[in-house]
Amino acid sequence: MCPPDHFEVAYEINPWMHTEVAVDGDLARAQWERLVSALTEAGAVIEWLSPVRGLPDLVFTANAGLVDGHVYVPARFKNPERQPETEHDTAWFLDHQFTVKPLPEGLVLEGAGDALPFAARGRPPVLVAGYRIRSDVRAHAVVSRLLGVAVRSVELVDPRLYHLDLAFCPLDARRALVVWAAFDHYGRKVVADLVPEPIELLPEEAFAFVGNSVVVGDVIIMPTCPVRVGRLLEGAGFSIEVCDVSEFIKAGGACRCLTLALDVRLSLG
Amino acid sequence: MLLKVGFTPARVGVDSWALGLYRLTGQLRSHQFGVAHLGTVDHMVRVNLELEGHLIDSLILPKVLDLLVAAGVEYRLTDVTIGRTATDLSRVLIEMDVPVGVDLDPLLEELQVHGANLCVERDCALAVADTDGVLPSGFYSTTNLQTAVRVDGRWIEVIGPEMDCAVVVSADRQLARTVPMHRIRRGDLVVIGREGVRVDAPDRPRGVSAFEFMGSDVSSEKPQALLVRRVADRLRAVREAGLKVLVVAGPAVIHTGGGEDLARLVADGWVDVLFAGNGFATHDIESNVFGTSLGVSLDAGTQTEGGHSNHLRVINEVRRLGSIAATIDAGYVTKGVMYECIRRGVPFVLAGSVRDDGPLPDTITDVVEAADRMRELVPGVGAALMLASTLHAIATGNLLPASVETFCVDINMAVSTKLSDRGSQQALGIVTDVGLFLRRLAGELL
């Protein structure tokens, strides 16, 4: 995670961002610290990325890249505003003895924000990867080669759900939160084929960033939790921790976007 | 192939932006990579796309194909490699024919989102021949299919498709033609390797057409009358299309009593070119001078006394007079296939072989020269009838483009099989007695 020292809405690169809407820096800080403690209480161990002035979105570490064991594939950002982040992200991973495998130039892939692993019980892990809005489908093929992981490319069709992690949240070996409306006809079939027990999020729930949640064991840390969804999740044995991150939603990100899982193992065998 | 692996094009769910693809207007940018004007169909352009990735599990391939269908584009999958394991990538080459004048950019941009990129096409490599009759190493060896080569960014249709030849590009780089090895001249620009070479597989006719009802290409189990009628229909169609009919005839045509019917077909203008050997012409003349073929009476079917030397006497007379044409002028030959050919000016090539008696003065004993003479007569041929001939049929098959409809009539099924195995896969075999076949064919056409 990266402290929100320099977080603000300084540009508009998604439909949620409006530079005229000011971020309350103190509130943002408080919300972020509340998220940190919820994650820690759930059992997560957190590593820190130093904030950088002029890179307000560095706080959204989910987009730093893809992690597989000790291999790190740096993101290639679509928008020039975020491209300078990669240098800082890569430096952190090099400092922490990761092997860096860059994507070829000319392809964009916005890290774990657009690529989340789902491992159905008894089946090898599959990297579900979104494309069209922020990532190139051709980058998926490269990731598959680089990491030796099976990839399912799904097209994202709603600009408001511009990253996969706003529309798809793997929960365990059977379940995931899924916003069907975020995918095209084919993507829906792909996800339905992959996830044995999808828990549907309605569009209005998706637009409240319910899908942008972090799972630590059987705890789900959510920016908000509609009663309907809460009942379903608790019925499935999860406990729910709500962390309001409204200041960050002003920039189009919530709990999940503020974290990057480092304990990810994608490769087969 | 697509349907076999269980995908069906979506009838719904092609998102609304795809609808925009219906409104394709403007001018095609022909400078675009991968866009080639088709020589044969000049109102269409051909575009090659490459699609790579997790195409099957991610349903990208059906999505892309659905987009093409929605855009009204004709396409073919020219190469399909499906990944074996979950991490293997699949790769598909898609060839589309798009009407000239259609603005492809919106479609191409949309396809690019899904990972389909225009194949970057490269010019063919050329090397200069440094010795007469010898090709540069690595020369491209031709098939009998319609072929095009890319020179200076432009696709050029290769003139005279013929198998086992090289492709030579003219010095001004405007034309390309097949050239057999022995005709290569020092300084010729020869195509090297496979890059920048495009081979168009012929579309098998679909629906109710010539031999669609035949499950196999060789048939001994089909109603002969029907087969003959179909051949007759095809010959009529070829003639109506302004193309030529080539007959390749073996001596068995005469032995089985088919000479008279073949002569009638020549006389009536159904044969435009004749390829045969020394034996065919000899027995044709023998049968018309002596009434025998290799000494056997064609009327009685019995060996005539001293008949085994009839064909030698015929050859001797032709040699005395100087040519087959001279025997006609002298009144020695008054009917028959060769007679009708000469009378009507039908060009023929008699190609010699090592076992020939005589040979006739008209027989070309230099096989390379004979093949060249045959080659000169191939352009414009639309149909070939191979009649009870093995060696000449195969030799002719080697010279013919795959687009020439080829019928191989022989009592022995192996001849047609052999013709196919040697690369003339367009050949359709009819297993029957050639004399009976010709009788029926003449009955259909005359």
Chai-1 contact restraints between the chains, C-beta under 6 A:
chainA,res_idxA,chainB,res_idxB,connection_type,confidence,min_distance_angstrom,max_distance_angstrom,comment,restraint_id
A,R132,B,V113,contact,1.0,0.0,6.0,A-B,restraint_1
A,V137,B,H114,contact,1.0,0.0,6.0,A-B,restraint_2
A,V137,B,G115,contact,1.0,0.0,6.0,A-B,restraint_3
A,R138,B,G115,contact,1.0,0.0,6.0,A-B,restraint_4
A,A141,B,E52,contact,1.0,0.0,6.0,A-B,restraint_5
A,A141,B,G53,contact,1.0,0.0,6.0,A-B,restraint_6
A,A141,B,L89,contact,1.0,0.0,6.0,A-B,restraint_7
A,S144,B,T87,contact,1.0,0.0,6.0,A-B,restraint_8
A,G148,B,T87,contact,1.0,0.0,6.0,A-B,restraint_9
A,A150,B,A86,contact,1.0,0.0,6.0,A-B,restraint_10
A,A150,B,T87,contact,1.0,0.0,6.0,A-B,restraint_11
A,V151,B,H54,contact,1.0,0.0,6.0,A-B,restraint_12
A,R152,B,D57,contact,1.0,0.0,6.0,A-B,restraint_13
A,R152,B,S58,contact,1.0,0.0,6.0,A-B,restraint_14
A,S153,B,H54,contact,1.0,0.0,6.0,A-B,restraint_15
A,S153,B,S58,contact,1.0,0.0,6.0,A-B,restraint_16
A,D184,B,D15,contact,1.0,0.0,6.0,A-B,restraint_17
A,H185,B,A10,contact,1.0,0.0,6.0,A-B,restraint_18
A,H185,B,G13,contact,1.0,0.0,6.0,A-B,restraint_19
A,Y186,B,L59,contact,1.0,0.0,6.0,A-B,restraint_20
A,Y186,B,K63,contact,1.0,0.0,6.0,A-B,restraint_21
A,V190,B,S58,contact,1.0,0.0,6.0,A-B,restraint_22
A,V190,B,L59,contact,1.0,0.0,6.0,A-B,restraint_23
